[in-house]
């Protein structure tokens, strides 16, 4: 998966949890316990939402980097633009 460096450890952990929750849901289904399987699926969904947030953060970061690179290519000094944006 593609995460920000600061999110790598959390992302890897979430991936492992997602795998575990799906496997537990499968086992519960094999044993005929639909309610227990549903609980594991809910845990998977909760975990997946967190994982989606980390993925979204990386995508937004990458888009910002593209904008900065485009501005550099066009000769725009991002430091000046940022300074102008902070003026009151």
Number of C-alpha atoms within 10 A of each C-alpha: 10 12 19 17 10 8 16 14 11 15 22 14 13 19 16 12 16 21 12 15 21 18 16 18 24 19 14 18 15 11 11 11 13 14 12 17 22 15 15 21 19 15 18 23 15 12 18 16 13 15 22 12 12 20 18 15 15 17 15 11 13 13 12 12 12 12 12 15 14 12 13 12 10 9 9 13 12 14 9 9 10 10 9 10 9 7 6 4
